[in-house]
Amino acid sequence: MITPTMASDGASPATPATTSRAARTRLVLAAAVGNALEFYDFIVYAFFALTIGKLFFPVHDPVGQLLLAVASFGVGFFTRPVGGLLIGMYADRVGRKKAMLLTLGLMALGTAMIAVAPTYAQAGIAAPIILVIARLIQGFSAGGEVGASTTLLLEQAPANRRGLYASWQFSSQGLSALAGALTGVALTASLSTAQLESWGWRVPFFIGTAIVPVGWWLRHTMEEAPPQNVATAPKAPKIPLFAVLREHRRAVLNGLGLTIGGTSAHFIIVFYLSIYGVKTLGLPSWTAMLSGCVSGAILFVVAPIGGYLSDRIGRNKLAQTTRILLMLAIWPAFALLNQSPTAGTLLSVVTVLSIVHSLNVGPTGAMLGELFPRSVRATGAAIVYSIGVAIFGGFAQFFVTSLIVITKSVMAPAWYVIGCGVFSVVAVACMRERSKETLD
């Protein structure tokens, strides 16, 4: 049981006062680079799904090719919880830094495999098998990445800046989404269809692989300060999962509730709205990428503001207020889109919803980490985040499309966000405010 203690304005127990600003900057960059690579790959894979489907799946029906390409991408979500569990326990047992080096190496392997994978015409059935294996490796890595890196940011941050430091994990997702969208647009605009299918689609994955050495250097050379009282610091149990499920069930439920609301809104606002505008409202295809660029840029800029504000006014107050505002705004936003289906309306809706959503996710990283003690923090945070994202994010488009078919209502995406948001409202109401307490 952690005794609540008011935090001072100095360094946290895990952060010596002598830690330099340069070392902390490197820490943030090192923690963010792996998550950024994951979401960069997410965007470029989705952007070239049609091309990948044509090259890797021998189905004569174009729709069938697209479905198989999307399915090969989606399999990565199945290995997220497994990666979150195993890499989270590894981080608790041997350290956050070693776990982050492992996840970056696995991400590099998966991305490089896609970059050099032979097509079906070159290797037959081996081609889609290689593609699926690469996605499974990436999903496994991504599952453990967030728990290890967010935990490191939280533990190494100054006591009065934990929210700000942890928010860079989500901010990096916005920057990588923007970079991925711009890369896709640039290649599509500059290359012919034949060039894209021959070699152009591989370029973004080579770019992602080329970033890895920089990330590896940052992570290998960063400083991971130990707890202030090393002798009395609790050791990780042999199997951290058992300790999490046995001693921290309430924290797991609260963390899942928090993640469900955030990830459902994220996938609808950042990804699905652009598809909705093109497929359902009949808007031109360029609006999809522009919408993705807008939402990515806003997440990059505004999420740290949310983290900063959570350090000042409290995480629970900010998370609860912005969640309720988002739930109140999402239905009128979809209603406006259907009444006035223009590119201007879509971009306006994406802008407003992205600002509120980004403020909401700003404190989320710190809140998830603060739910668990240091000895099982990476395991607990990885489990709740990877499971929540795998189910309510990875299957968000499936759930929403099914709801539209069942209800015959184009407002189903709004109801999905509202329904998932209820879980977050309840979870935050059950969580203790920790922004002014010492972490451990």
Disulfide bonds with the S-S distance in Angstrom:
none
